[in-house]
Amino acid sequence: MQKQDIYDIFCSVSNRNEMIKLMNELLTKSEISDLTLRWNLLCMLNEGLSQREIAAKLGVSLCKITRGAKILKDDKGVVKKIFDQSNR
């Protein structure tokens, strides 16, 4: 199995409850927590909070937040597209 196969598996799941179950089966609680943290800091950046504010609120390093800021600067990125669509 290759990475592409895993992407295909995730794309094939269209039911929210099945996705929750799949994520809980594949990922540890810590991995889900890390993913949730990453999404939360992306949301906070998108809302306009400064990197220092986010670091203080979430207790994370500025390096982790800087990575998120780079993701949001990519006009062709999927995360940017998701936020742009939700801001309409």
PyMOL Python script that loads the backbone (N, CA, C, O; Angstrom):
from pymol import cmd

cmd.read_pdbstr("""\
ATOM      1  N   MET A   1       0.852  -1.176   0.000  1.00  0.00           N
ATOM      2  CA  MET A   1       0.000   0.000   0.000  1.00  0.00           C
ATOM      3  C   MET A   1       0.895   1.235   0.000  1.00  0.00           C
ATOM      4  O   MET A   1       1.923   1.278   0.676  1.00  0.00           O
ATOM      5  N   GLN A   2       0.486   2.223  -0.764  1.00  0.00           N
ATOM      6  CA  GLN A   2       1.239   3.465  -0.857  1.00  0.00           C
ATOM      7  C   GLN A   2       0.418   4.615  -0.303  1.00  0.00           C
ATOM      8  O   GLN A   2      -0.771   4.470  -0.016  1.00  0.00           O
ATOM      9  N   LYS A   3       1.071   5.759  -0.158  1.00  0.00           N
ATOM     10  CA  LYS A   3       0.378   6.944   0.356  1.00  0.00           C
ATOM     11  C   LYS A   3      -0.888   7.244  -0.428  1.00  0.00           C
ATOM     12  O   LYS A   3      -1.917   7.586   0.155  1.00  0.00           O
ATOM     13  N   GLN A   4      -0.818   7.120  -1.735  1.00  0.00           N
ATOM     14  CA  GLN A   4      -1.962   7.418  -2.591  1.00  0.00           C
ATOM     15  C   GLN A   4      -3.168   6.557  -2.230  1.00  0.00           C
ATOM     16  O   GLN A   4      -4.307   7.020  -2.283  1.00  0.00           O
ATOM     17  N   ASP A   5      -2.916   5.317  -1.865  1.00  0.00           N
ATOM     18  CA  ASP A   5      -4.002   4.418  -1.469  1.00  0.00           C
ATOM     19  C   ASP A   5      -4.700   4.930  -0.202  1.00  0.00           C
ATOM     20  O   ASP A   5      -5.922   4.853  -0.078  1.00  0.00           O
ATOM     21  N   ILE A   6      -3.919   5.441   0.712  1.00  0.00           N
ATOM     22  CA  ILE A   6      -4.497   5.980   1.949  1.00  0.00           C
ATOM     23  C   ILE A   6      -5.353   7.203   1.642  1.00  0.00           C
ATOM     24  O   ILE A   6      -6.441   7.357   2.198  1.00  0.00           O
ATOM     25  N   TYR A   7      -4.865   8.073   0.756  1.00  0.00           N
ATOM     26  CA  TYR A   7      -5.653   9.247   0.353  1.00  0.00           C
ATOM     27  C   TYR A   7      -6.970   8.811  -0.271  1.00  0.00           C
ATOM     28  O   TYR A   7      -8.020   9.395  -0.004  1.00  0.00           O
ATOM     29  N   ASP A   8      -6.904   7.788  -1.097  1.00  0.00           N
ATOM     30  CA  ASP A   8      -8.118   7.281  -1.736  1.00  0.00           C
ATOM     31  C   ASP A   8      -9.112   6.755  -0.701  1.00  0.00           C
ATOM     32  O   ASP A   8     -10.320   6.945  -0.842  1.00  0.00           O
ATOM     33  N   ILE A   9      -8.603   6.100   0.328  1.00  0.00           N
ATOM     34  CA  ILE A   9      -9.477   5.585   1.389  1.00  0.00           C
ATOM     35  C   ILE A   9     -10.190   6.738   2.071  1.00  0.00           C
ATOM     36  O   ILE A   9     -11.403   6.680   2.273  1.00  0.00           O
ATOM     37  N   PHE A  10      -9.451   7.795   2.433  1.00  0.00           N
ATOM     38  CA  PHE A  10     -10.076   8.944   3.079  1.00  0.00           C
ATOM     39  C   PHE A  10     -11.098   9.614   2.163  1.00  0.00           C
ATOM     40  O   PHE A  10     -12.159  10.043   2.617  1.00  0.00           O
ATOM     41  N   CYS A  11     -10.782   9.699   0.897  1.00  0.00           N
ATOM     42  CA  CYS A  11     -11.719  10.323  -0.049  1.00  0.00           C
ATOM     43  C   CYS A  11     -12.986   9.497  -0.231  1.00  0.00           C
ATOM     44  O   CYS A  11     -14.036  10.036  -0.582  1.00  0.00           O
ATOM     45  N   SER A  12     -12.895   8.217   0.001  1.00  0.00           N
ATOM     46  CA  SER A  12     -14.058   7.348  -0.209  1.00  0.00           C
ATOM     47  C   SER A  12     -15.071   7.431   0.934  1.00  0.00           C
ATOM     48  O   SER A  12     -16.212   6.997   0.782  1.00  0.00           O
ATOM     49  N   VAL A  13     -14.664   7.977   2.062  1.00  0.00           N
ATOM     50  CA  VAL A  13     -15.558   8.070   3.220  1.00  0.00           C
ATOM     51  C   VAL A  13     -16.334   9.380   3.137  1.00  0.00           C
ATOM     52  O   VAL A  13     -15.755  10.462   3.234  1.00  0.00           O
ATOM     53  N   SER A  14     -17.641   9.272   2.956  1.00  0.00           N
ATOM     54  CA  SER A  14     -18.453  10.484   2.820  1.00  0.00           C
ATOM     55  C   SER A  14     -19.393  10.685   4.009  1.00  0.00           C
ATOM     56  O   SER A  14     -20.048  11.722   4.113  1.00  0.00           O
ATOM     57  N   ASN A  15     -19.461   9.712   4.890  1.00  0.00           N
ATOM     58  CA  ASN A  15     -20.330   9.773   6.054  1.00  0.00           C
ATOM     59  C   ASN A  15     -19.530  10.267   7.255  1.00  0.00           C
ATOM     60  O   ASN A  15     -18.471   9.721   7.562  1.00  0.00           O
ATOM     61  N   ARG A  16     -20.030  11.297   7.933  1.00  0.00           N
ATOM     62  CA  ARG A  16     -19.313  11.897   9.059  1.00  0.00           C
ATOM     63  C   ARG A  16     -19.028  10.887  10.160  1.00  0.00           C
ATOM     64  O   ARG A  16     -17.914  10.844  10.684  1.00  0.00           O
ATOM     65  N   ASN A  17     -20.013  10.076  10.519  1.00  0.00           N
ATOM     66  CA  ASN A  17     -19.816   9.089  11.581  1.00  0.00           C
ATOM     67  C   ASN A  17     -18.766   8.050  11.208  1.00  0.00           C
ATOM     68  O   ASN A  17     -17.987   7.617  12.057  1.00  0.00           O
ATOM     69  N   GLU A  18     -18.746   7.651   9.946  1.00  0.00           N
ATOM     70  CA  GLU A  18     -17.720   6.705   9.496  1.00  0.00           C
ATOM     71  C   GLU A  18     -16.343   7.348   9.534  1.00  0.00           C
ATOM     72  O   GLU A  18     -15.361   6.690   9.880  1.00  0.00           O
ATOM     73  N   MET A  19     -16.260   8.634   9.178  1.00  0.00           N
ATOM     74  CA  MET A  19     -14.972   9.325   9.218  1.00  0.00           C
ATOM     75  C   MET A  19     -14.471   9.410  10.653  1.00  0.00           C
ATOM     76  O   MET A  19     -13.284   9.205  10.907  1.00  0.00           O
ATOM     77  N   ILE A  20     -15.356   9.709  11.586  1.00  0.00           N
ATOM     78  CA  ILE A  20     -14.972   9.767  12.996  1.00  0.00           C
ATOM     79  C   ILE A  20     -14.430   8.409  13.438  1.00  0.00           C
ATOM     80  O   ILE A  20     -13.389   8.328  14.089  1.00  0.00           O
ATOM     81  N   LYS A  21     -15.139   7.360  13.080  1.00  0.00           N
ATOM     82  CA  LYS A  21     -14.716   6.014  13.454  1.00  0.00           C
ATOM     83  C   LYS A  21     -13.368   5.670  12.812  1.00  0.00           C
ATOM     84  O   LYS A  21     -12.490   5.121  13.477  1.00  0.00           O
ATOM     85  N   LEU A  22     -13.201   5.985  11.534  1.00  0.00           N
ATOM     86  CA  LEU A  22     -11.946   5.713  10.833  1.00  0.00           C
ATOM     87  C   LEU A  22     -10.787   6.455  11.497  1.00  0.00           C
ATOM     88  O   LEU A  22      -9.730   5.873  11.740  1.00  0.00           O
ATOM     89  N   MET A  23     -10.986   7.728  11.786  1.00  0.00           N
ATOM     90  CA  MET A  23      -9.927   8.519  12.421  1.00  0.00           C
ATOM     91  C   MET A  23      -9.569   7.938  13.788  1.00  0.00           C
ATOM     92  O   MET A  23      -8.392   7.853  14.139  1.00  0.00           O
ATOM     93  N   ASN A  24     -10.580   7.539  14.554  1.00  0.00           N
ATOM     94  CA  ASN A  24     -10.323   6.954  15.874  1.00  0.00           C
ATOM     95  C   ASN A  24      -9.655   5.587  15.795  1.00  0.00           C
ATOM     96  O   ASN A  24      -8.924   5.195  16.704  1.00  0.00           O
ATOM     97  N   GLU A  25      -9.906   4.862  14.709  1.00  0.00           N
ATOM     98  CA  GLU A  25      -9.254   3.567  14.532  1.00  0.00           C
ATOM     99  C   GLU A  25      -7.802   3.720  14.091  1.00  0.00           C
ATOM    100  O   GLU A  25      -6.942   2.936  14.496  1.00  0.00           O
ATOM    101  N   LEU A  26      -7.530   4.717  13.270  1.00  0.00           N
ATOM    102  CA  LEU A  26      -6.184   4.872  12.715  1.00  0.00           C
ATOM    103  C   LEU A  26      -5.245   5.712  13.563  1.00  0.00           C
ATOM    104  O   LEU A  26      -4.038   5.470  13.585  1.00  0.00           O
ATOM    105  N   LEU A  27      -5.794   6.697  14.261  1.00  0.00           N
ATOM    106  CA  LEU A  27      -4.956   7.645  14.983  1.00  0.00           C
ATOM    107  C   LEU A  27      -5.084   7.462  16.492  1.00  0.00           C
ATOM    108  O   LEU A  27      -6.133   7.065  16.999  1.00  0.00           O
ATOM    109  N   THR A  28      -4.003   7.757  17.193  1.00  0.00           N
ATOM    110  CA  THR A  28      -4.050   7.735  18.650  1.00  0.00           C
ATOM    111  C   THR A  28      -4.746   9.007  19.138  1.00  0.00           C
ATOM    112  O   THR A  28      -4.944   9.952  18.373  1.00  0.00           O
ATOM    113  N   LYS A  29      -5.108   9.017  20.399  1.00  0.00           N
ATOM    114  CA  LYS A  29      -5.711  10.220  20.980  1.00  0.00           C
ATOM    115  C   LYS A  29      -4.762  11.405  20.869  1.00  0.00           C
ATOM    116  O   LYS A  29      -5.196  12.535  20.646  1.00  0.00           O
ATOM    117  N   SER A  30      -3.488  11.150  21.023  1.00  0.00           N
ATOM    118  CA  SER A  30      -2.482  12.206  20.928  1.00  0.00           C
ATOM    119  C   SER A  30      -2.409  12.766  19.500  1.00  0.00           C
ATOM    120  O   SER A  30      -2.300  13.978  19.311  1.00  0.00           O
ATOM    121  N   GLU A  31      -2.470  11.895  18.516  1.00  0.00           N
ATOM    122  CA  GLU A  31      -2.433  12.345  17.116  1.00  0.00           C
ATOM    123  C   GLU A  31      -3.677  13.162  16.771  1.00  0.00           C
ATOM    124  O   GLU A  31      -3.585  14.169  16.069  1.00  0.00           O
ATOM    125  N   ILE A  32      -4.822  12.735  17.258  1.00  0.00           N
ATOM    126  CA  ILE A  32      -6.055  13.496  17.030  1.00  0.00           C
ATOM    127  C   ILE A  32      -5.969  14.844  17.734  1.00  0.00           C
ATOM    128  O   ILE A  32      -6.418  15.859  17.202  1.00  0.00           O
ATOM    129  N   SER A  33      -5.395  14.850  18.922  1.00  0.00           N
ATOM    130  CA  SER A  33      -5.211  16.095  19.666  1.00  0.00           C
ATOM    131  C   SER A  33      -4.283  17.046  18.906  1.00  0.00           C
ATOM    132  O   SER A  33      -4.551  18.246  18.835  1.00  0.00           O
ATOM    133  N   ASP A  34      -3.197  16.520  18.339  1.00  0.00           N
ATOM    134  CA  ASP A  34      -2.269  17.341  17.552  1.00  0.00           C
ATOM    135  C   ASP A  34      -2.954  17.919  16.322  1.00  0.00           C
ATOM    136  O   ASP A  34      -2.759  19.087  15.987  1.00  0.00           O
ATOM    137  N   LEU A  35      -3.748  17.108  15.660  1.00  0.00           N
ATOM    138  CA  LEU A  35      -4.472  17.562  14.474  1.00  0.00           C
ATOM    139  C   LEU A  35      -5.487  18.641  14.839  1.00  0.00           C
ATOM    140  O   LEU A  35      -5.645  19.625  14.116  1.00  0.00           O
ATOM    141  N   THR A  36      -6.171  18.451  15.963  1.00  0.00           N
ATOM    142  CA  THR A  36      -7.138  19.442  16.436  1.00  0.00           C
ATOM    143  C   THR A  36      -6.439  20.750  16.788  1.00  0.00           C
ATOM    144  O   THR A  36      -6.939  21.829  16.468  1.00  0.00           O
ATOM    145  N   LEU A  37      -5.295  20.660  17.440  1.00  0.00           N
ATOM    146  CA  LEU A  37      -4.515  21.841  17.781  1.00  0.00           C
ATOM    147  C   LEU A  37      -4.103  22.589  16.516  1.00  0.00           C
ATOM    148  O   LEU A  37      -4.231  23.812  16.445  1.00  0.00           O
ATOM    149  N   ARG A  38      -3.616  21.866  15.534  1.00  0.00           N
ATOM    150  CA  ARG A  38      -3.197  22.494  14.275  1.00  0.00           C
ATOM    151  C   ARG A  38      -4.378  23.231  13.644  1.00  0.00           C
ATOM    152  O   ARG A  38      -4.226  24.363  13.184  1.00  0.00           O
ATOM    153  N   TRP A  39      -5.552  22.598  13.619  1.00  0.00           N
ATOM    154  CA  TRP A  39      -6.727  23.236  13.013  1.00  0.00           C
ATOM    155  C   TRP A  39      -7.147  24.469  13.810  1.00  0.00           C
ATOM    156  O   TRP A  39      -7.503  25.496  13.232  1.00  0.00           O
ATOM    157  N   ASN A  40      -7.104  24.364  15.137  1.00  0.00           N
ATOM    158  CA  ASN A  40      -7.470  25.507  15.972  1.00  0.00           C
ATOM    159  C   ASN A  40      -6.555  26.696  15.735  1.00  0.00           C
ATOM    160  O   ASN A  40      -7.024  27.831  15.659  1.00  0.00           O
ATOM    161  N   LEU A  41      -5.262  26.453  15.618  1.00  0.00           N
ATOM    162  CA  LEU A  41      -4.364  27.581  15.403  1.00  0.00           C
ATOM    163  C   LEU A  41      -4.543  28.166  14.006  1.00  0.00           C
ATOM    164  O   LEU A  41      -4.378  29.371  13.817  1.00  0.00           O
ATOM    165  N   LEU A  42      -4.875  27.336  13.032  1.00  0.00           N
ATOM    166  CA  LEU A  42      -5.183  27.853  11.691  1.00  0.00           C
ATOM    167  C   LEU A  42      -6.436  28.731  11.733  1.00  0.00           C
ATOM    168  O   LEU A  42      -6.486  29.784  11.098  1.00  0.00           O
ATOM    169  N   CYS A  43      -7.436  28.293  12.480  1.00  0.00           N
ATOM    170  CA  CYS A  43      -8.663  29.086  12.612  1.00  0.00           C
ATOM    171  C   CYS A  43      -8.375  30.423  13.280  1.00  0.00           C
ATOM    172  O   CYS A  43      -8.894  31.458  12.862  1.00  0.00           O
ATOM    173  N   MET A  44      -7.551  30.399  14.314  1.00  0.00           N
ATOM    174  CA  MET A  44      -7.217  31.633  15.020  1.00  0.00           C
ATOM    175  C   MET A  44      -6.427  32.591  14.129  1.00  0.00           C
ATOM    176  O   MET A  44      -6.652  33.801  14.155  1.00  0.00           O
ATOM    177  N   LEU A  45      -5.503  32.042  13.344  1.00  0.00           N
ATOM    178  CA  LEU A  45      -4.762  32.877  12.387  1.00  0.00           C
ATOM    179  C   LEU A  45      -5.719  33.476  11.367  1.00  0.00           C
ATOM    180  O   LEU A  45      -5.620  34.656  11.032  1.00  0.00           O
ATOM    181  N   ASN A  46      -6.627  32.674  10.883  1.00  0.00           N
ATOM    182  CA  ASN A  46      -7.595  33.139   9.899  1.00  0.00           C
ATOM    183  C   ASN A  46      -8.488  34.240  10.470  1.00  0.00           C
ATOM    184  O   ASN A  46      -8.926  35.128   9.738  1.00  0.00           O
ATOM    185  N   GLU A  47      -8.757  34.181  11.773  1.00  0.00           N
ATOM    186  CA  GLU A  47      -9.573  35.203  12.431  1.00  0.00           C
ATOM    187  C   GLU A  47      -8.797  36.492  12.686  1.00  0.00           C
ATOM    188  O   GLU A  47      -9.379  37.497  13.095  1.00  0.00           O
ATOM    189  N   GLY A  48      -7.479  36.467  12.445  1.00  0.00           N
ATOM    190  CA  GLY A  48      -6.683  37.674  12.589  1.00  0.00           C
ATOM    191  C   GLY A  48      -5.912  37.808  13.885  1.00  0.00           C
ATOM    192  O   GLY A  48      -5.295  38.847  14.120  1.00  0.00           O
ATOM    193  N   LEU A  49      -5.925  36.784  14.742  1.00  0.00           N
ATOM    194  CA  LEU A  49      -5.146  36.851  15.969  1.00  0.00           C
ATOM    195  C   LEU A  49      -3.661  36.828  15.633  1.00  0.00           C
ATOM    196  O   LEU A  49      -3.246  36.197  14.662  1.00  0.00           O
ATOM    197  N   SER A  50      -2.871  37.514  16.436  1.00  0.00           N
ATOM    198  CA  SER A  50      -1.428  37.532  16.201  1.00  0.00           C
ATOM    199  C   SER A  50      -0.827  36.195  16.625  1.00  0.00           C
ATOM    200  O   SER A  50      -1.414  35.448  17.409  1.00  0.00           O
ATOM    201  N   GLN A  51       0.355  35.914  16.088  1.00  0.00           N
ATOM    202  CA  GLN A  51       1.024  34.668  16.428  1.00  0.00           C
ATOM    203  C   GLN A  51       1.336  34.610  17.921  1.00  0.00           C
ATOM    204  O   GLN A  51       1.248  33.543  18.528  1.00  0.00           O
ATOM    205  N   ARG A  52       1.696  35.730  18.510  1.00  0.00           N
ATOM    206  CA  ARG A  52       2.001  35.764  19.943  1.00  0.00           C
ATOM    207  C   ARG A  52       0.749  35.505  20.785  1.00  0.00           C
ATOM    208  O   ARG A  52       0.819  34.821  21.806  1.00  0.00           O
ATOM    209  N   GLU A  53      -0.390  36.047  20.361  1.00  0.00           N
ATOM    210  CA  GLU A  53      -1.647  35.787  21.074  1.00  0.00           C
ATOM    211  C   GLU A  53      -1.992  34.300  21.033  1.00  0.00           C
ATOM    212  O   GLU A  53      -2.398  33.711  22.035  1.00  0.00           O
ATOM    213  N   ILE A  54      -1.822  33.717  19.867  1.00  0.00           N
ATOM    214  CA  ILE A  54      -2.142  32.296  19.693  1.00  0.00           C
ATOM    215  C   ILE A  54      -1.204  31.445  20.542  1.00  0.00           C
ATOM    216  O   ILE A  54      -1.642  30.501  21.199  1.00  0.00           O
ATOM    217  N   ALA A  55       0.089  31.779  20.531  1.00  0.00           N
ATOM    218  CA  ALA A  55       1.072  31.033  21.324  1.00  0.00           C
ATOM    219  C   ALA A  55       0.696  31.063  22.797  1.00  0.00           C
ATOM    220  O   ALA A  55       0.783  30.048  23.488  1.00  0.00           O
ATOM    221  N   ALA A  56       0.279  32.231  23.274  1.00  0.00           N
ATOM    222  CA  ALA A  56      -0.099  32.361  24.680  1.00  0.00           C
ATOM    223  C   ALA A  56      -1.371  31.575  24.996  1.00  0.00           C
ATOM    224  O   ALA A  56      -1.448  30.907  26.026  1.00  0.00           O
ATOM    225  N   LYS A  57      -2.368  31.654  24.112  1.00  0.00           N
ATOM    226  CA  LYS A  57      -3.638  30.973  24.355  1.00  0.00           C
ATOM    227  C   LYS A  57      -3.524  29.461  24.277  1.00  0.00           C
ATOM    228  O   LYS A  57      -4.134  28.743  25.069  1.00  0.00           O
ATOM    229  N   LEU A  58      -2.733  28.975  23.311  1.00  0.00           N
ATOM    230  CA  LEU A  58      -2.652  27.530  23.082  1.00  0.00           C
ATOM    231  C   LEU A  58      -1.439  26.880  23.737  1.00  0.00           C
ATOM    232  O   LEU A  58      -1.355  25.655  23.819  1.00  0.00           O
ATOM    233  N   GLY A  59      -0.502  27.701  24.202  1.00  0.00           N
ATOM    234  CA  GLY A  59       0.701  27.154  24.823  1.00  0.00           C
ATOM    235  C   GLY A  59       1.596  26.413  23.854  1.00  0.00           C
ATOM    236  O   GLY A  59       2.153  25.365  24.182  1.00  0.00           O
ATOM    237  N   VAL A  60       1.733  26.972  22.644  1.00  0.00           N
ATOM    238  CA  VAL A  60       2.575  26.347  21.621  1.00  0.00           C
ATOM    239  C   VAL A  60       3.671  27.311  21.201  1.00  0.00           C
ATOM    240  O   VAL A  60       3.605  28.508  21.482  1.00  0.00           O
ATOM    241  N   SER A  61       4.677  26.778  20.526  1.00  0.00           N
ATOM    242  CA  SER A  61       5.797  27.599  20.082  1.00  0.00           C
ATOM    243  C   SER A  61       5.409  28.438  18.868  1.00  0.00           C
ATOM    244  O   SER A  61       4.493  28.099  18.119  1.00  0.00           O
ATOM    245  N   LEU A  62       6.126  29.529  18.699  1.00  0.00           N
ATOM    246  CA  LEU A  62       5.902  30.380  17.529  1.00  0.00           C
ATOM    247  C   LEU A  62       6.240  29.636  16.242  1.00  0.00           C
ATOM    248  O   LEU A  62       5.654  29.922  15.198  1.00  0.00           O
ATOM    249  N   CYS A  63       7.169  28.691  16.296  1.00  0.00           N
ATOM    250  CA  CYS A  63       7.530  27.913  15.097  1.00  0.00           C
ATOM    251  C   CYS A  63       6.334  27.138  14.559  1.00  0.00           C
ATOM    252  O   CYS A  63       6.116  27.071  13.349  1.00  0.00           O
ATOM    253  N   LYS A  64       5.571  26.558  15.466  1.00  0.00           N
ATOM    254  CA  LYS A  64       4.396  25.792  15.056  1.00  0.00           C
ATOM    255  C   LYS A  64       3.366  26.715  14.403  1.00  0.00           C
ATOM    256  O   LYS A  64       2.711  26.341  13.430  1.00  0.00           O
ATOM    257  N   ILE A  65       3.234  27.901  14.943  1.00  0.00           N
ATOM    258  CA  ILE A  65       2.270  28.865  14.417  1.00  0.00           C
ATOM    259  C   ILE A  65       2.749  29.439  13.091  1.00  0.00           C
ATOM    260  O   ILE A  65       1.944  29.690  12.194  1.00  0.00           O
ATOM    261  N   THR A  66       4.051  29.646  12.962  1.00  0.00           N
ATOM    262  CA  THR A  66       4.609  30.152  11.713  1.00  0.00           C
ATOM    263  C   THR A  66       4.318  29.191  10.569  1.00  0.00           C
ATOM    264  O   THR A  66       4.030  29.624   9.453  1.00  0.00           O
ATOM    265  N   ARG A  67       4.390  27.892  10.838  1.00  0.00           N
ATOM    266  CA  ARG A  67       4.053  26.899   9.804  1.00  0.00           C
ATOM    267  C   ARG A  67       2.605  27.084   9.359  1.00  0.00           C
ATOM    268  O   ARG A  67       2.303  27.031   8.167  1.00  0.00           O
ATOM    269  N   GLY A  68       1.710  27.303  10.326  1.00  0.00           N
ATOM    270  CA  GLY A  68       0.308  27.541   9.998  1.00  0.00           C
ATOM    271  C   GLY A  68       0.127  28.806   9.177  1.00  0.00           C
ATOM    272  O   GLY A  68      -0.680  28.835   8.248  1.00  0.00           O
ATOM    273  N   ALA A  69       0.872  29.853   9.512  1.00  0.00           N
ATOM    274  CA  ALA A  69       0.786  31.114   8.768  1.00  0.00           C
ATOM    275  C   ALA A  69       1.219  30.912   7.319  1.00  0.00           C
ATOM    276  O   ALA A  69       0.632  31.494   6.406  1.00  0.00           O
ATOM    277  N   LYS A  70       2.235  30.097   7.110  1.00  0.00           N
ATOM    278  CA  LYS A  70       2.696  29.809   5.747  1.00  0.00           C
ATOM    279  C   LYS A  70       1.617  29.057   4.964  1.00  0.00           C
ATOM    280  O   LYS A  70       1.419  29.295   3.773  1.00  0.00           O
ATOM    281  N   ILE A  71       0.934  28.160   5.644  1.00  0.00           N
ATOM    282  CA  ILE A  71      -0.142  27.407   4.988  1.00  0.00           C
ATOM    283  C   ILE A  71      -1.223  28.366   4.502  1.00  0.00           C
ATOM    284  O   ILE A  71      -1.716  28.230   3.382  1.00  0.00           O
ATOM    285  N   LEU A  72      -1.595  29.335   5.337  1.00  0.00           N
ATOM    286  CA  LEU A  72      -2.657  30.281   4.978  1.00  0.00           C
ATOM    287  C   LEU A  72      -2.240  31.271   3.892  1.00  0.00           C
ATOM    288  O   LEU A  72      -3.096  31.854   3.226  1.00  0.00           O
ATOM    289  N   LYS A  73      -0.955  31.464   3.711  1.00  0.00           N
ATOM    290  CA  LYS A  73      -0.474  32.389   2.673  1.00  0.00           C
ATOM    291  C   LYS A  73      -0.512  31.764   1.284  1.00  0.00           C
ATOM    292  O   LYS A  73      -0.408  32.470   0.280  1.00  0.00           O
ATOM    293  N   ASP A  74      -0.659  30.453   1.225  1.00  0.00           N
ATOM    294  CA  ASP A  74      -0.692  29.749  -0.064  1.00  0.00           C
ATOM    295  C   ASP A  74      -2.074  29.906  -0.686  1.00  0.00           C
ATOM    296  O   ASP A  74      -3.018  29.211  -0.310  1.00  0.00           O
ATOM    297  N   ASP A  75      -2.182  30.826  -1.643  1.00  0.00           N
ATOM    298  CA  ASP A  75      -3.473  31.113  -2.281  1.00  0.00           C
ATOM    299  C   ASP A  75      -4.057  29.904  -3.010  1.00  0.00           C
ATOM    300  O   ASP A  75      -5.260  29.861  -3.269  1.00  0.00           O
ATOM    301  N   LYS A  76      -3.228  28.934  -3.338  1.00  0.00           N
ATOM    302  CA  LYS A  76      -3.712  27.736  -4.019  1.00  0.00           C
ATOM    303  C   LYS A  76      -3.911  26.572  -3.052  1.00  0.00           C
ATOM    304  O   LYS A  76      -4.243  25.463  -3.471  1.00  0.00           O
ATOM    305  N   GLY A  77      -3.710  26.824  -1.761  1.00  0.00           N
ATOM    306  CA  GLY A  77      -3.820  25.767  -0.759  1.00  0.00           C
ATOM    307  C   GLY A  77      -5.270  25.406  -0.447  1.00  0.00           C
ATOM    308  O   GLY A  77      -6.175  26.229  -0.584  1.00  0.00           O
ATOM    309  N   VAL A  78      -5.465  24.188  -0.033  1.00  0.00           N
ATOM    310  CA  VAL A  78      -6.802  23.689   0.299  1.00  0.00           C
ATOM    311  C   VAL A  78      -7.334  24.371   1.556  1.00  0.00           C
ATOM    312  O   VAL A  78      -8.513  24.719   1.617  1.00  0.00           O
ATOM    313  N   VAL A  79      -6.482  24.564   2.553  1.00  0.00           N
ATOM    314  CA  VAL A  79      -6.923  25.211   3.795  1.00  0.00           C
ATOM    315  C   VAL A  79      -7.407  26.622   3.499  1.00  0.00           C
ATOM    316  O   VAL A  79      -8.461  27.037   3.981  1.00  0.00           O
ATOM    317  N   LYS A  80      -6.648  27.346   2.716  1.00  0.00           N
ATOM    318  CA  LYS A  80      -7.042  28.717   2.342  1.00  0.00           C
ATOM    319  C   LYS A  80      -8.386  28.696   1.624  1.00  0.00           C
ATOM    320  O   LYS A  80      -9.243  29.539   1.887  1.00  0.00           O
ATOM    321  N   LYS A  81      -8.571  27.754   0.733  1.00  0.00           N
ATOM    322  CA  LYS A  81      -9.828  27.621  -0.006  1.00  0.00           C
ATOM    323  C   LYS A  81     -10.993  27.344   0.942  1.00  0.00           C
ATOM    324  O   LYS A  81     -12.072  27.918   0.790  1.00  0.00           O
ATOM    325  N   ILE A  82     -10.778  26.472   1.911  1.00  0.00           N
ATOM    326  CA  ILE A  82     -11.830  26.149   2.878  1.00  0.00           C
ATOM    327  C   ILE A  82     -12.234  27.393   3.664  1.00  0.00           C
ATOM    328  O   ILE A  82     -13.421  27.670   3.835  1.00  0.00           O
ATOM    329  N   PHE A  83     -11.241  28.137   4.138  1.00  0.00           N
ATOM    330  CA  PHE A  83     -11.554  29.354   4.898  1.00  0.00           C
ATOM    331  C   PHE A  83     -12.215  30.400   4.026  1.00  0.00           C
ATOM    332  O   PHE A  83     -13.150  31.069   4.464  1.00  0.00           O
ATOM    333  N   ASP A  84     -11.745  30.551   2.797  1.00  0.00           N
ATOM    334  CA  ASP A  84     -12.357  31.531   1.892  1.00  0.00           C
ATOM    335  C   ASP A  84     -13.828  31.210   1.646  1.00  0.00           C
ATOM    336  O   ASP A  84     -14.670  32.107   1.618  1.00  0.00           O
ATOM    337  N   GLN A  85     -14.131  29.929   1.468  1.00  0.00           N
ATOM    338  CA  GLN A  85     -15.515  29.518   1.234  1.00  0.00           C
ATOM    339  C   GLN A  85     -16.385  29.716   2.471  1.00  0.00           C
ATOM    340  O   GLN A  85     -17.556  30.078   2.359  1.00  0.00           O
ATOM    341  N   SER A  86     -15.815  29.481   3.646  1.00  0.00           N
ATOM    342  CA  SER A  86     -16.607  29.627   4.868  1.00  0.00           C
ATOM    343  C   SER A  86     -16.791  31.086   5.265  1.00  0.00           C
ATOM    344  O   SER A  86     -17.686  31.403   6.048  1.00  0.00           O
ATOM    345  N   ASN A  87     -15.960  31.977   4.740  1.00  0.00           N
ATOM    346  CA  ASN A  87     -16.057  33.407   5.058  1.00  0.00           C
ATOM    347  C   ASN A  87     -17.035  34.140   4.165  1.00  0.00           C
ATOM    348  O   ASN A  87     -17.264  35.335   4.354  1.00  0.00           O
ATOM    349  N   ARG A  88     -17.611  33.456   3.203  1.00  0.00           N
ATOM    350  CA  ARG A  88     -18.542  34.115   2.272  1.00  0.00           C
ATOM    351  C   ARG A  88     -19.882  34.324   2.888  1.00  0.00           C
ATOM    352  O   ARG A  88     -20.780  34.864   2.243  1.00  0.00           O
TER     353      ARG A  88
END
""", "prot")
cmd.dss("prot")
cmd.show_as("cartoon", "prot")
cmd.util.cbc("prot")
cmd.orient("prot")
